Amino acid sequence: MQLIKVISNESKNIEALLYCYEDEKLILGPFFVHVGKKGITLDKVEGDKKSPVGTFRLGPIFGDRAHMIYAKKMDYLLITDELECVDDPNSIYYNQFIYKNQIEVIDWKSSEKMNEIGELYSLGVVVQYNQNPTIAFKGSAIFMHNLCKESYGTQGCIGVSKSDLKKIVSWLDETKFPHITINSRSHARHQV
C-alpha cells in the first residue's frame, strides 16, 4: 500500500511536511508543503479555507497534456476548457468533475473551471474527500496541486512544489491503493 502523510505541527499552521511511504517504508520526502490558509480541521465546511483531517483515497491524476507523462501508473484526467469541478453545495453534481458540454441542465452557480486555474492545476492529484457519499456543504475540490509561490496557504488543498509533485505523481501506482493522511501533531496527541 502507498500512503502519503501530510503532517503540520499545529492545526492552525499552513506549513506541513509530506512523506511518501510504500509498505511502511519511507520512499520520498520529507517535502515542504502548504495546507489550507486557515490550517486543517476535523469538521470541514465548504469555503472555510481549511484542509480536511483524515485518510482518503487518491486519484485520478489531472493536468494538462504536457504533464501526462508523469502519470505512469494512475488514471489521468486531461484538463480541457469544458472540465469543471462543481463546488456549489446545492448542485446534484457537487464535488464532481463534469464536462460542461455533456450536461443538459446546468444546476450549479459556481465551479472550479479547471483550465482557467492555469499553472496551479497543470498537474494535480484528486484527494477523494467527501465522496461516497458526498454530503452538501462538507467541502469539495480537495487536491494535491502545484504550490503557488505568491500565495501563503491554499483554499483547502495540499500545495506541493512542481518538482516534488512530479516525483510524487510518477511514484503513485493505482495497484498499490494510494491514500493520503492529513493530520497535525496536535490533533494526533488528542486522539491517543
Secondary structure, DSSP 4 states (H G I P E B T S, - for coil): -EEEEEEESSTT-SEEEEEEEETTEEEEEEEEEE-BTTBEESS--TTS--EEPEEEEEEEEEE-GGGGGG-SBS-EEE--TTEEEE--TTSTTTT-EEEGGG-SS---S-EEEHHHHGGGGSEEEEE-TT-SS--TTS----EEEEPPTT-SSBSSSEEE-HHHHHHHHHH-BGGG--EEEEEEHHHHHHH-
